[in-house]
């Protein structure tokens, strides 16, 4: 993800027509060590991988278990598109 993570996050929300407040409520369940990872990069990866807004919860659960797999999946998806 080459763009500014915060800008990319808001662009994705707009492009996918996701409701910001709803998505932010879902992200309260996300456990990320912000000393190691940029929070907006992680959020962007989760949004990027989701096909629908209701998939975000399951991706967050997976990120809480294995964050690197989510970040790697988002990178691979971006490179292939």
Biotite code that builds the C-alpha atoms (Angstrom):
import biotite.structure as struc

atoms = struc.array([
    struc.Atom([0.000, 0.000, 0.000], chain_id="A", res_id=1, res_name="UNK", atom_name="CA", element="C"),
    struc.Atom([1.957, 2.891, -1.347], chain_id="A", res_id=2, res_name="UNK", atom_name="CA", element="C"),
    struc.Atom([-0.364, 5.815, -0.563], chain_id="A", res_id=3, res_name="UNK", atom_name="CA", element="C"),
    struc.Atom([-0.621, 7.700, 2.692], chain_id="A", res_id=4, res_name="UNK", atom_name="CA", element="C"),
    struc.Atom([-2.433, 5.144, 4.879], chain_id="A", res_id=5, res_name="UNK", atom_name="CA", element="C"),
    struc.Atom([-4.918, 7.632, 6.336], chain_id="A", res_id=6, res_name="UNK", atom_name="CA", element="C"),
    struc.Atom([-5.828, 9.056, 2.940], chain_id="A", res_id=7, res_name="UNK", atom_name="CA", element="C"),
    struc.Atom([-6.057, 5.585, 1.423], chain_id="A", res_id=8, res_name="UNK", atom_name="CA", element="C"),
    struc.Atom([-8.357, 4.461, 4.256], chain_id="A", res_id=9, res_name="UNK", atom_name="CA", element="C"),
    struc.Atom([-10.841, 7.274, 3.658], chain_id="A", res_id=10, res_name="UNK", atom_name="CA", element="C"),
    struc.Atom([-10.677, 6.771, -0.129], chain_id="A", res_id=11, res_name="UNK", atom_name="CA", element="C"),
    struc.Atom([-11.500, 3.085, 0.303], chain_id="A", res_id=12, res_name="UNK", atom_name="CA", element="C"),
    struc.Atom([-14.441, 3.854, 2.563], chain_id="A", res_id=13, res_name="UNK", atom_name="CA", element="C"),
    struc.Atom([-15.780, 6.271, -0.033], chain_id="A", res_id=14, res_name="UNK", atom_name="CA", element="C"),
    struc.Atom([-15.143, 3.961, -2.997], chain_id="A", res_id=15, res_name="UNK", atom_name="CA", element="C"),
    struc.Atom([-16.885, 1.053, -1.300], chain_id="A", res_id=16, res_name="UNK", atom_name="CA", element="C"),
    struc.Atom([-19.731, 3.198, 0.050], chain_id="A", res_id=17, res_name="UNK", atom_name="CA", element="C"),
    struc.Atom([-19.094, 2.021, 3.609], chain_id="A", res_id=18, res_name="UNK", atom_name="CA", element="C"),
    struc.Atom([-20.585, 4.016, 6.471], chain_id="A", res_id=19, res_name="UNK", atom_name="CA", element="C"),
    struc.Atom([-17.716, 5.595, 8.440], chain_id="A", res_id=20, res_name="UNK", atom_name="CA", element="C"),
    struc.Atom([-19.365, 5.471, 11.876], chain_id="A", res_id=21, res_name="UNK", atom_name="CA", element="C"),
    struc.Atom([-20.421, 1.843, 11.443], chain_id="A", res_id=22, res_name="UNK", atom_name="CA", element="C"),
    struc.Atom([-16.962, 0.806, 10.332], chain_id="A", res_id=23, res_name="UNK", atom_name="CA", element="C"),
    struc.Atom([-15.270, 2.717, 13.151], chain_id="A", res_id=24, res_name="UNK", atom_name="CA", element="C"),
    struc.Atom([-17.485, 0.913, 15.688], chain_id="A", res_id=25, res_name="UNK", atom_name="CA", element="C"),
    struc.Atom([-16.316, -2.393, 14.201], chain_id="A", res_id=26, res_name="UNK", atom_name="CA", element="C"),
    struc.Atom([-12.680, -1.283, 14.470], chain_id="A", res_id=27, res_name="UNK", atom_name="CA", element="C"),
    struc.Atom([-13.023, -0.837, 18.244], chain_id="A", res_id=28, res_name="UNK", atom_name="CA", element="C"),
    struc.Atom([-12.563, -4.639, 18.397], chain_id="A", res_id=29, res_name="UNK", atom_name="CA", element="C"),
    struc.Atom([-9.218, -4.401, 16.598], chain_id="A", res_id=30, res_name="UNK", atom_name="CA", element="C"),
    struc.Atom([-6.129, -4.983, 18.761], chain_id="A", res_id=31, res_name="UNK", atom_name="CA", element="C"),
    struc.Atom([-3.051, -3.500, 17.092], chain_id="A", res_id=32, res_name="UNK", atom_name="CA", element="C"),
    struc.Atom([0.288, -2.614, 18.620], chain_id="A", res_id=33, res_name="UNK", atom_name="CA", element="C"),
    struc.Atom([0.546, 0.937, 17.293], chain_id="A", res_id=34, res_name="UNK", atom_name="CA", element="C"),
    struc.Atom([4.220, 1.074, 18.241], chain_id="A", res_id=35, res_name="UNK", atom_name="CA", element="C"),
    struc.Atom([4.840, -1.549, 15.531], chain_id="A", res_id=36, res_name="UNK", atom_name="CA", element="C"),
    struc.Atom([2.086, -0.871, 12.994], chain_id="A", res_id=37, res_name="UNK", atom_name="CA", element="C"),
    struc.Atom([0.384, 2.189, 11.557], chain_id="A", res_id=38, res_name="UNK", atom_name="CA", element="C"),
    struc.Atom([-3.267, 1.922, 12.585], chain_id="A", res_id=39, res_name="UNK", atom_name="CA", element="C"),
    struc.Atom([-4.530, 3.433, 9.333], chain_id="A", res_id=40, res_name="UNK", atom_name="CA", element="C"),
    struc.Atom([-2.411, 0.987, 7.334], chain_id="A", res_id=41, res_name="UNK", atom_name="CA", element="C"),
    struc.Atom([-4.030, -1.904, 9.187], chain_id="A", res_id=42, res_name="UNK", atom_name="CA", element="C"),
    struc.Atom([-7.526, -0.451, 8.801], chain_id="A", res_id=43, res_name="UNK", atom_name="CA", element="C"),
    struc.Atom([-6.880, 0.166, 5.103], chain_id="A", res_id=44, res_name="UNK", atom_name="CA", element="C"),
    struc.Atom([-5.754, -3.410, 4.615], chain_id="A", res_id=45, res_name="UNK", atom_name="CA", element="C"),
    struc.Atom([-8.895, -4.724, 6.291], chain_id="A", res_id=46, res_name="UNK", atom_name="CA", element="C"),
    struc.Atom([-11.183, -2.503, 4.233], chain_id="A", res_id=47, res_name="UNK", atom_name="CA", element="C"),
    struc.Atom([-9.241, -3.338, 1.065], chain_id="A", res_id=48, res_name="UNK", atom_name="CA", element="C"),
    struc.Atom([-9.698, -7.065, 1.640], chain_id="A", res_id=49, res_name="UNK", atom_name="CA", element="C"),
    struc.Atom([-13.412, -6.826, 2.419], chain_id="A", res_id=50, res_name="UNK", atom_name="CA", element="C"),
    struc.Atom([-15.923, -7.275, -0.358], chain_id="A", res_id=51, res_name="UNK", atom_name="CA", element="C"),
    struc.Atom([-18.857, -6.148, 1.764], chain_id="A", res_id=52, res_name="UNK", atom_name="CA", element="C"),
    struc.Atom([-19.169, -4.106, 4.945], chain_id="A", res_id=53, res_name="UNK", atom_name="CA", element="C"),
    struc.Atom([-20.450, -7.123, 6.888], chain_id="A", res_id=54, res_name="UNK", atom_name="CA", element="C"),
    struc.Atom([-17.190, -9.020, 6.203], chain_id="A", res_id=55, res_name="UNK", atom_name="CA", element="C"),
    struc.Atom([-15.138, -6.539, 8.214], chain_id="A", res_id=56, res_name="UNK", atom_name="CA", element="C"),
    struc.Atom([-15.856, -8.242, 11.566], chain_id="A", res_id=57, res_name="UNK", atom_name="CA", element="C"),
    struc.Atom([-14.415, -11.579, 10.446], chain_id="A", res_id=58, res_name="UNK", atom_name="CA", element="C"),
    struc.Atom([-11.339, -9.903, 8.946], chain_id="A", res_id=59, res_name="UNK", atom_name="CA", element="C"),
    struc.Atom([-10.798, -8.009, 12.212], chain_id="A", res_id=60, res_name="UNK", atom_name="CA", element="C"),
    struc.Atom([-10.990, -11.295, 14.119], chain_id="A", res_id=61, res_name="UNK", atom_name="CA", element="C"),
    struc.Atom([-8.387, -12.792, 11.792], chain_id="A", res_id=62, res_name="UNK", atom_name="CA", element="C"),
    struc.Atom([-6.201, -9.677, 12.163], chain_id="A", res_id=63, res_name="UNK", atom_name="CA", element="C"),
    struc.Atom([-6.348, -10.000, 15.939], chain_id="A", res_id=64, res_name="UNK", atom_name="CA", element="C"),
    struc.Atom([-5.073, -13.577, 15.578], chain_id="A", res_id=65, res_name="UNK", atom_name="CA", element="C"),
    struc.Atom([-2.541, -13.057, 12.775], chain_id="A", res_id=66, res_name="UNK", atom_name="CA", element="C"),
    struc.Atom([-2.057, -9.460, 11.690], chain_id="A", res_id=67, res_name="UNK", atom_name="CA", element="C"),
    struc.Atom([0.806, -10.180, 9.308], chain_id="A", res_id=68, res_name="UNK", atom_name="CA", element="C"),
    struc.Atom([-1.350, -12.535, 7.248], chain_id="A", res_id=69, res_name="UNK", atom_name="CA", element="C"),
    struc.Atom([-3.886, -9.725, 6.731], chain_id="A", res_id=70, res_name="UNK", atom_name="CA", element="C"),
    struc.Atom([-1.211, -7.205, 5.770], chain_id="A", res_id=71, res_name="UNK", atom_name="CA", element="C"),
    struc.Atom([0.416, -9.706, 3.409], chain_id="A", res_id=72, res_name="UNK", atom_name="CA", element="C"),
    struc.Atom([-2.920, -10.627, 1.814], chain_id="A", res_id=73, res_name="UNK", atom_name="CA", element="C"),
    struc.Atom([-3.707, -6.967, 1.181], chain_id="A", res_id=74, res_name="UNK", atom_name="CA", element="C"),
    struc.Atom([-0.280, -6.447, -0.390], chain_id="A", res_id=75, res_name="UNK", atom_name="CA", element="C"),
    struc.Atom([-0.694, -9.471, -2.664], chain_id="A", res_id=76, res_name="UNK", atom_name="CA", element="C"),
    struc.Atom([-4.200, -8.381, -3.684], chain_id="A", res_id=77, res_name="UNK", atom_name="CA", element="C"),
    struc.Atom([-2.915, -4.893, -4.515], chain_id="A", res_id=78, res_name="UNK", atom_name="CA", element="C"),
    struc.Atom([-0.006, -6.248, -6.555], chain_id="A", res_id=79, res_name="UNK", atom_name="CA", element="C"),
    struc.Atom([-2.290, -8.531, -8.565], chain_id="A", res_id=80, res_name="UNK", atom_name="CA", element="C"),
    struc.Atom([-4.823, -5.839, -9.391], chain_id="A", res_id=81, res_name="UNK", atom_name="CA", element="C"),
])
